[in-house]
Amino acid sequence: MDRGNLLVVPPRQIKYIYSLPETVLDVLVTANESIQTKWTVWDNEVDGKPFHMDVIRNQITRNLGLLTPPIATELDIAFEREWGTSTIEWKMIDPWPSALKIVAGAANAALCGTDLCRNSEFLERLGAHAMCMFAGSLVISSTPRAQDGLQWLIDEAYATCDPNQLVPERLAHRLVFLNDVSMHSTGYTAQHVILDLASQDPSLGYVQALRDEAGKVLKEAGGTWTRQAVTKLKLVDSTIRESMRLSPFFSVGLPRTVISSHGINVQQGNSAFNIPKGTLLGIPVQAIHYDESLYPDSKTFNPFRFTQSGAVRDIIDASADNSKAVSGSAGETTRNTHVKEKSSATIDDGFLSFGFGKHACPGRFFALNELKMFVANMVLNYDIEHLQEAGPRTTPILWLNVPKLFNSPKVRP
């Protein structure tokens, strides 16, 4: 990565450093450099004036109640299309492309409407663009930057684009960019939820408990998913948070650059030190997620780790064949604040899958709303064959954990 050295921020300094103003610690330029938007987004007006992210943060988040029914409809259609409807034969699925296609259709029910979200060519091209964007950013970041006249000529040509924000092509680029930054991360999480549940001993009763909760909530909602109903999926929410904790999208993330000429003065114990201007910062996300002091038995998938309420315990106890299912940490109430009952959208310095601070992922509420319906739909309508052996699911490339071919589970309605 041709960007100099990376200083990894220790957990005890996250709250202080990542709460500093943007006049001291840059996020936008650093994030754009991380995914090489100058070359992968094509239009510098899109990444330079990212008001499309405000659409997620404001309008989409405020209108989740309106968007939930069409997302639920598209999930039904997409599951039947990708996983089939036969209740007799098992069907082999590939979790990565399967999850990607399902979440892409559901997400675009909200982003584009039903006409486009069911257009296979449109979805295929969105997926291809997102793949090219992240693959391209990895290639560019792994390649030393050229220092010659041709490169400088390209830079100058790029800087002269038309600033008119109403050009249809530019608006389309913003839409594509929203898909780029959301589709693969949501599909990545959905894939790991599938594999995490398929890899568990069926006698633990995790899937049955999720199925019972989803069925109860959906029945109380009159058979139609609403925003209010989705928020009641406590076990599902905990399962998603645990899967995200166990399989973060990046090993070191949240890149920031110190831009203050004075640097950042950090107090640590009885000593102090200065982080100079120009230093690239990052957080060891995966190491924190595996910290035993934060998450006891941290390398074990415990889907109900983040559930503590009596109502949730009642669901677990009432479910069939799940006498071994546990909530909290190894079935015991813990005093550790990081494993108390929390929504997957809740961020802190011990759970960093959605970032931290002012620039935490603005689309996390939208993504989790879709993911919870994805999991509920899956457990209500499909059985997943138990995977006897689990192999590596990702390949580390730079700071990313990239999905790899895996021992695919079988499913049936």
N, C-alpha and C positions, 0 to 999 in steps of 0.2 A: 504494500500500500504506500504509494509515493506521497505521504503526508507527514513524514517525520515520526517521532516517537509518540507513543500513547501512554499517558499516565493513568493508571487504574485507580479509581477512587475507593478507599476503604469504606466499609459500611458506616462507621461512626461519623464520617464526614459528609454523607449523602445529603442529609437534611440541610446542612449549612450551605454547601457549595451549590447544590441544585436549586436553592431558593434565591440565589443572587440575581440581581436585575440583568436584563439583556445588554445593558451597556458594559457589563463586566464579563458576562458569559454568553457567547453567541450560540444560538440553536439553529436558526433558519439556514444560514449559509453552510454551517457544518453538516446539517442533515442533507441538504441538497448535494453537497460534495460526497457524502457517504453513498448516495444512490445515483450520483453522477447525472443529476437532472439536466445539466447543461447540454448533455449529449443524448440522454435517453428520453427526455420529454420533448425535445426539438424546439420548443417555443419558450424563450426566456421570460416572456410576460406571464406564463403560467406558473412557473416555479418562483418568479420574482415577486409576484403579487398573488399569493395563495388564498384569495377570498373563498375559493371553493371549499377550503377546510372549514370556514365559518358556516357554510351551509350544513355540514355535518354537525358541527358543534351547536348550532342554534336551531334552524328550521327542522332538520331531520330528528334531532333528539326531542324537540318539543312536540313533534307530530308522530311519535311512535305509536300512539293509540290509533291513529288513522292508518298507519302503514302496516300494522300487525296483521290484519285480515288478509290483504293481498299477498303478504309474505307467506302466511300459512298455506294459502291456496297453491302458490307456486311450489312450496316444499312438497305438498301432496303429489302434484304433477311430476315434479322432478324425481322424487323417490320411485314412483311407479315406472318412470322412463328408464332410470339408471339401474334400479335394483330388481325390477320386475314385479309381477303380481302372483306368480305361482305359489300356492301354499303347499305344494308337494315336493318339488325339486329344489335342491340347494343350488344357488347361483354363485359362482366365484366372482368376487369384485376386487378391483384394485383401489384401495382406499384413497390414494392421492388424487387421481383424475376424477374418480367418482364423487368424492367430497367437493372437489373444486367446481364441477359442473352443477351440482345441486345448489351450493351456496351462491354461485354466480347468478343462476336464474332467480333465486329468491331475493337476492340483494337488488337486482335490477328491476324487480317488480316495484320496488320503492324508488329507485333512481330514475328509471326510464318509463315505467308503465308496462302493461301486459303485452302490448304489440311487440316491443323489442325484447323483453325478457324471455319470450318464447321463440325468438328467432335464432335458430341454431348457428347460422353463419355469423351473426352478430356476437353471440357468446363465445364462439370459437375464436374469433379475431380478438376479442377482449382478452381471452386467456393467453393467446399467442403474444399479444403485446405486453402483458404483464410478465410473461416468462422472459421475453426479450429484454425488458427493462431491467429486471434483477440480474439476469445472466450477463447483460451488457455492463451493468455497474460493477459486477465482480471482475469481469475481464479488464475493464478500464482501471479499476482500483488496483489490480494485480500487475498492471503494466506501467513502467516508468513513463511519466509525461514527456512527450516530445518537446524539445527546445530548438525549434527551427522556424524558418520563415513561413512554411506551409501551415504550421500550427498557429502562428500568430495571425495569419491571414484568415484562417477559419474563425479565430476568436473575434476579429473585427467584423466579419460578415455576420456572425451570430448576434452581435450587439446592435445591429442596425434594423432589427425586425420592426414591423408596423405596430405601434402601440394601441391601435384600435381594439378595445376589448369585446366588441360586439361581432367580430368576424366569426361566422359559423364554425369555421375550422378550429378556431381557438377555443370556442366553447366546447367543441367536441373533444379537444385535447384535455380540457379540464375534467370532462366526464371520464375519459379514458384514464386519466391520472388517478382519479378517485378509485377506479377499479384496480389500478396497479397497486395502490398502497393498502387495499382492503381485501381483495379477493384471495390472494395467496396466504396472507396471515390467517384469515378466517378458515380457509380450507385446511391449512396446516393444523390448526387447533382441532377442527372436526375430525381429521384423519387420526390424530393421537387419541381423541376420546374413543373412537371406534376400536383402535388397537389396544388401548388400556383396558377397556371393558372386555374385549374378546380374550385378553391374556389372563384374566382372573379366574380362579377356581369357581365354577358355577355354584358350589355349595355355600359360598359366601353370601349369595343372594343379592348382590349389588344390582344387577339388571332388574330383578323382580321388584326390588324396592323402588327403583326409578320408574318402572312401569306402573306400579300401584299409585305412586304420587301423581304421575302425569295423567293417569286415567281419572283419578279423583278430582284433580283440578279442572280437567277438560269437561267432566260431567257437570261440575258446579258452574262452569261458564256456559252451559247450554250447548255444549258440543262444538263451540267455535272459539278459536284462540283470540283473546283480546290482550291488550297491554297489561291490564290488571291481572288477568289469569297467569300470564307468563311470569310476572313478578312473584307468584306464589310457588314457583318450582324451586324450592329450597335445596332439595337433594340434587337436582339437575345442576343448579348453579354451583354447588360445592364440587360436584364432579368435574365441571368445566374448569373451575379455578385450580383444582388439584392437578388436572392434566396439563394446564398451562404452567403450573409451578414445576412439574416434573420434566416437561419438555419445552423449555422456552425457545423462541424463534432465534434468539441470538445468545451466544455465550458471554460476550462483552458488548454492552449496548449503551444507549443514551449518549451519543457523542456530543460533546460541547467543546468550544474553543475559547480560551481566555483572551479577551480583546481589550481589557483595560491596560493602559500603559503601566499602571502600578502593579499589575498582576493581582493575585488573590492571597491575602494573608490568612493563614490557617493556624488556629491554636489547637494543639494536641497534647493534653496533659499539661506538664509544666514547661513545655517547649513550644516554639512557633516556627513556621517556615513559610516561604513565599513561593507560590506557583507562578512562574513568569508569563508574560504576555506571549501568545502564540502557542501555548501548550494545549494539546488535544487531550481531553478527558473522556473517560468511559467508566462504566460501572460493571463489575464482574457479576452479571445477572445470574448465570447458572450456578456459580459458587455460592451466592447468597441463598438461592432457592434450595440448595442442598446443605445448608448450614444446620447441623444437628441442634444447635442451641436455639434456633428459631423453629425448626420443624423436626421434632423427634422422629426417628426412623425415616429420615428424609428421602431415601432412595426407594421407599416402598409406596406404591400407588394406593392411597387410602381415600376413595372418592368422597367420603363423608367427613373428612378431616375438619372441614370448616362449618360443620353443623353442630349445634349445641342445644337447640331449643327442645322443649318437651314435646311440642307438636311434631317435630321432625322425628324424634325418637319413637313416637307412637306409630308413625308410618313404617319405620324400620321394623319395629316389633310385630306389627300386624301383617307384614309381608310373609309370603310362604317361602319356606326353604332358605331362610336367611338368618338363622340363629347366630351365625358368626359375624354378621355385618356390624360394623362399628361406626360411631361418630366421634368427632374430635380426634385426639391423638391416641391411637391404639386403644380406643374405646374408653379412655379416661378423660375427664374434664381437665384441661390444662390451664395454667395461669399465664402462659405465654400469649401475648396480645396478637401474635401473628397467626395463630390457629384458632382464634375465637370465631364465632359465626360472622362471616363477612360476605357481601356480594362480590362476585367476580369483578365487578366494575370498581370496587374499592381499591385504591392504590395506597401503598405506603413504602417505606424504605426496605421492607422485607419481601415485597411482592412487586416485581418490576416488569411484568410482561406487557403492561400497557404504558410503560414509561413512568415518569415521576415529575411532580411539580407543575408549573404553569402549562407546560407543553406536553402533558400526558395525552395519550391518544384521544382526540376529540370524538372519534367514532366508536369508542368502546361500548357505549350503551346500545348503539345500533347493532354492532357485531354480536354482542351477548344476547340481545333480544332474538336475533336470528339463530344463534347457536343453541339457545335453550329450546327453541321450537324444533330445531334439527334433531337434538337428542331425544326430545319427547316423541316426535314423530317416529324416530328410529325404534325406540324401545316399545312403543305401542303397536307398531305394525310389522316388526321384523324380529326374528330370532337370529342371533349371531352365533355361529359355531365356535366352540372353545378352541383357541390356539394352544396346542400342546407345547410348542417351542417358540420362543420370542428371540429374534435376532436384532442387530442394530437397525434403528429406524432412520437415522440421519447420518450425513457426512459433513464434518465441519469444514467449511470453506471460508477463510478469513474469520469474520466474526459471526457468520450465519451458520445455523444448523439446517442443512439442506436435506429434504426428504429423499430417501433412497428406496430401491425395490425392497419389498418386505414380504414375509410369508403371509400371503393374503388370506383373510378369513372368508368363510362362506356364509351366506345369509339366505333366509327364506321368510316369506310373509307368514 
